[in-house]
């Protein structure tokens, strides 16, 4: 990386990992440019609205971000070269997204599959918290960490087969009111208001709060799909395995990567076979969530 802001962001996100001198299996390089490179002169093979366009030519893939830059992935060589504008390192969550998109196709070809979820664990295994924006997964995850659980990922644990997951690094990011629920974390919310009273997320390395919080790998004990409700107490409703698999797919499978979809589905099936799934109905008392999840059948 040739930009100090990008490099600092990379170090903050991946600072929980040990530094190694081994020869890397994958390489990612990001270069700052004055403007976003032009995309190929043809319709994309897949796109996510106006945010991200994929152009696929065998093992050569271009991931084009109209606002932030362009990634060139060589899937055969395990290399990603990126050209990004300065805003990519200055806009919330964009650099972490660029890193994940740079790595995830290469990781899939090494039998490692990212899942959009929060993953926290006790000695008997991990609970995956899966859901969209506003479902309550980050606040639930913070509640578990506050109760002494360990962290595998705040956003993208690595599913490796046979119901096991591995650590994927990244900072904790939540709105001030999420941190304010917990006395030990409330200081993070002090003076966190954005410009003109706007709500802005706070980002903080988990290890700066709990030095030994990270766990490299464990088995999955349960898959939970949280949803915030107007109810007096938390509750768990068992979910059938086919329904759980269907709920996981939008948070896991990248449709453009067609060669890897069969293997990806097999890994997800192993996951739902290995661990029961539940809808987690969330009540307002976030401090009592760990008790509910510690007493799963």
NUZA-912492 format. One line per 4 residues: their letters; for each residue z, y, x of C-alpha. Coordinates in pm, whole numbers, always signed. Layout:
<nodes>
a	Z,Y,X ~ ...
</nodes>
This chain:
<nodes>
xxxx	+0,+0,+0 ~ -100,+337,+141 ~ +112,+556,-88 ~ +486,+614,-43
xxxx	+555,+624,-417 ~ +377,+291,-471 ~ +558,+135,-176 ~ +897,+257,-294
xxxx	+825,+119,-641 ~ +724,-217,-495 ~ +1041,-234,-286 ~ +1258,-144,-585
xxxx	+1098,-412,-804 ~ +1097,-687,-541 ~ +1409,-590,-347 ~ +1602,-887,-487
xxxx	+1383,-1132,-294 ~ +1451,-1234,+64 ~ +1206,-1107,+324 ~ +999,-1382,+485
xxxx	+778,-1395,+792 ~ +582,-1694,+660 ~ +206,-1673,+613 ~ +153,-1566,+250
xxxx	-38,-1783,+6 ~ -134,-1474,-194 ~ -208,-1117,-89 ~ -211,-801,-295
xxxx	-323,-466,-154 ~ -322,-138,-344 ~ -510,+170,-224 ~ -475,+513,-381
xxxx	-795,+690,-482 ~ -870,+1029,-634 ~ -1022,+891,-954 ~ -1050,+560,-1137
xxxx	-1356,+363,-1018 ~ -1630,+308,-1273 ~ -1626,-30,-1450 ~ -1924,-268,-1444
xxxx	-2214,-150,-1657 ~ -2170,-410,-1929 ~ -1929,-486,-2212 ~ -1600,-643,-2096
xxxx	-1541,-1014,-2147 ~ -1197,-936,-2288 ~ -1002,-619,-2358 ~ -661,-504,-2474
xxxx	-751,-196,-2674 ~ -836,+94,-2446 ~ -563,+1,-2195 ~ -716,-289,-2001
xxxx	-1064,-442,-1975 ~ -1148,-771,-1801 ~ -1485,-851,-1644 ~ -1509,-1216,-1540
xxxx	-1771,-1368,-1309 ~ -1648,-1713,-1210 ~ -1368,-1674,-956 ~ -1433,-1300,-928
xxxx	-1244,-1093,-1185 ~ -1218,-718,-1235 ~ -920,-586,-1430 ~ -1010,-228,-1521
xxxx	-744,+20,-1635 ~ -934,+327,-1760 ~ -628,+548,-1699 ~ -484,+404,-1381
xxxx	-729,+211,-1166 ~ -902,-117,-1103 ~ -803,-456,-962 ~ -1049,-697,-797
xxxx	-919,-1053,-803 ~ -1068,-1329,-588 ~ -918,-1636,-754 ~ -1056,-1878,-495
xxxx	-910,-1687,-200 ~ -582,-1586,-366 ~ -642,-1218,-304 ~ -618,-904,-517
xxxx	-746,-566,-400 ~ -657,-266,-613 ~ -772,+94,-627 ~ -531,+305,-828
xxxx	-471,+674,-893 ~ -142,+842,-809 ~ -28,+833,-1173 ~ +1,+453,-1148
xxxx	+311,+494,-934 ~ +450,+784,-1134 ~ +430,+645,-1488 ~ +702,+421,-1630
xxxx	+630,+45,-1600 ~ +268,+81,-1487 ~ +325,-35,-1129 ~ +519,-343,-1246
xxxx	+234,-422,-1487 ~ -22,-384,-1208 ~ +179,-617,-984 ~ +216,-881,-1256
xxxx	-154,-867,-1344 ~ -240,-888,-973 ~ -25,-1197,-923 ~ -25,-1395,-1248
xxxx	-378,-1547,-1234 ~ -314,-1664,-877 ~ +26,-1805,-972 ~ -125,-1999,-1264
xxxx	-355,-2175,-1018 ~ -42,-2283,-835 ~ +122,-2420,-1152 ~ +345,-2116,-1205
xxxx	+313,-1940,-1542 ~ +465,-1604,-1632 ~ +625,-1567,-1975 ~ +710,-1230,-2128
xxxx	+1081,-1284,-2186 ~ +1432,-1206,-2064 ~ +1591,-1506,-1890 ~ +1964,-1536,-1823
xxxx	+2165,-1846,-1733 ~ +2508,-2006,-1711 ~ +2592,-2320,-1517 ~ +2442,-2538,-1793
xxxx	+2101,-2369,-1794 ~ +1905,-2067,-1907 ~ +1841,-1901,-2239 ~ +1498,-1745,-2286
xxxx	+1487,-1435,-2506 ~ +1134,-1389,-2636 ~ +1009,-1107,-2854 ~ +813,-787,-2884
xxxx	+925,-429,-2833 ~ +1236,-349,-3035 ~ +1335,-710,-3104 ~ +1662,-673,-2913
xxxx	+1592,-897,-2616 ~ +1689,-646,-2345 ~ +2017,-545,-2512 ~ +2093,-914,-2570
xxxx	+2016,-987,-2206 ~ +2239,-703,-2088 ~ +2519,-846,-2302 ~ +2482,-1182,-2127
xxxx	+2481,-1027,-1780 ~ +2783,-816,-1874 ~ +2962,-1142,-1965 ~ +2895,-1295,-1623
xxxx	+2566,-1477,-1678 ~ +2305,-1482,-1402 ~ +1955,-1334,-1414 ~ +1621,-1504,-1358
xxxx	+1404,-1223,-1494 ~ +1434,-915,-1708 ~ +1074,-945,-1826 ~ +866,-1229,-1679
xxxx	+1034,-1556,-1577 ~ +809,-1813,-1414 ~ +767,-2136,-1614 ~ +701,-2425,-1375
xxxx	+689,-2733,-1596 ~ +932,-2992,-1730 ~ +1136,-2720,-1896 ~ +1229,-2534,-1576
xxxx	+1195,-2167,-1489 ~ +1208,-1968,-1167 ~ +1306,-1615,-1076 ~ +1060,-1329,-1111
xxxx	+1199,-999,-981 ~ +1203,-656,-1140 ~ +1439,-378,-1238 ~ +1641,-366,-1558
xxxx	+1495,-106,-1793 ~ +1657,+2,-2119 ~ +1728,+308,-2329 ~ +2061,+486,-2263
xxxx	+2212,+360,-2587 ~ +2162,+0,-2471 ~ +2366,+60,-2155 ~ +2623,+263,-2351
xxxx	+2727,-47,-2549 ~ +2906,-185,-2242 ~ +3201,-6,-2077 ~ +3099,-126,-1730
xxxx	+2746,+12,-1775 ~ +2812,+324,-1981 ~ +2801,+552,-1674 ~ +2428,+476,-1643
xxxx	+2365,+651,-1974 ~ +2544,+972,-1876 ~ +2304,+1265,-1853 ~ +2002,+1043,-1914
xxxx	+1830,+1258,-2175 ~ +1461,+1323,-2117 ~ +1275,+1652,-2129 ~ +1294,+1832,-2463
xxxx	+1539,+1570,-2586 ~ +1288,+1283,-2555 ~ +1413,+926,-2517 ~ +1347,+782,-2174
xxxx	+1435,+441,-2040 ~ +1670,+402,-1747 ~ +1560,+169,-1466 ~ +1815,+16,-1232
xxxx	+1814,-286,-996 ~ +2038,-553,-1145 ~ +2184,-636,-803 ~ +2314,-278,-771
xxxx	+2547,-355,-1065 ~ +2618,-725,-1006 ~ +2553,-812,-637 ~ +2518,-1189,-691
xxxx	+2341,-1180,-1026 ~ +2010,-1344,-932 ~ +1948,-1718,-976 ~ +1636,-1872,-816
xxxx	+1569,-2161,-1057 ~ +1723,-2361,-1341 ~ +1646,-2567,-1649 ~ +1593,-2396,-1983
xxxx	+1874,-2471,-2228 ~ +1741,-2280,-2531 ~ +1459,-2054,-2644 ~ +1567,-1769,-2870
xxxx	+1357,-1523,-3067 ~ +1591,-1230,-3140 ~ +1552,-994,-3432 ~ +1778,-704,-3527
xxxx	+1910,-724,-3882 ~ +2156,-550,-4112 ~ +2416,-826,-4122 ~ +2791,-860,-4044
xxxx	+2766,-1138,-3783 ~ +2514,-1292,-3548 ~ +2353,-1619,-3653 ~ +2116,-1882,-3518
xxxx	+1851,-2056,-3726 ~ +1686,-2365,-3570 ~ +1311,-2338,-3530 ~ +1066,-2628,-3543
xxxx	+891,-2704,-3214 ~ +536,-2629,-3343 ~ +656,-2292,-3472 ~ +826,-2217,-3140
xxxx	+508,-2299,-2949 ~ +305,-2073,-3177 ~ +557,-1790,-3126 ~ +540,-1830,-2746
xxxx	+161,-1812,-2716 ~ +114,-1433,-2754 ~ +379,-1378,-2486 ~ +227,-1621,-2237
xxxx	-144,-1707,-2256 ~ -407,-1465,-2125 ~ -719,-1531,-2328 ~ -965,-1421,-2061
xxxx	-848,-1696,-1820 ~ -1015,-1980,-2008 ~ -1011,-2241,-1728 ~ -629,-2229,-1714
xxxx	-555,-2234,-2088 ~ -534,-2617,-2125 ~ -284,-2646,-1838 ~ -93,-2344,-1964
xxxx	-60,-2500,-2310 ~ +63,-2824,-2154 ~ +335,-2636,-1964 ~ +444,-2451,-2279
xxxx	+456,-2778,-2476 ~ +682,-2924,-2207 ~ +904,-2617,-2244 ~ +949,-2648,-2621
xxxx	+1004,-3024,-2591 ~ +1274,-2970,-2328 ~ +1476,-2703,-2508 ~ +1561,-2629,-2872
xxxx	+1437,-2303,-3022 ~ +1615,-2064,-3257 ~ +1572,-1741,-3441 ~ +1860,-1523,-3319
xxxx	+1970,-1294,-3602 ~ +2141,-998,-3437 ~ +2427,-801,-3592 ~ +2554,-468,-3450
xxxx	+2836,-613,-3234 ~ +2644,-670,-2911 ~ +2957,-762,-2712 ~ +2997,-1085,-2911
xxxx	+2644,-1217,-2845 ~ +2744,-1427,-2539 ~ +2995,-1623,-2747 ~ +2719,-1722,-2990
xxxx	+2479,-1831,-2716 ~ +2748,-2010,-2515 ~ +2814,-2244,-2806 ~ +2464,-2373,-2874
x	+2446,-2739,-2974
</nodes>
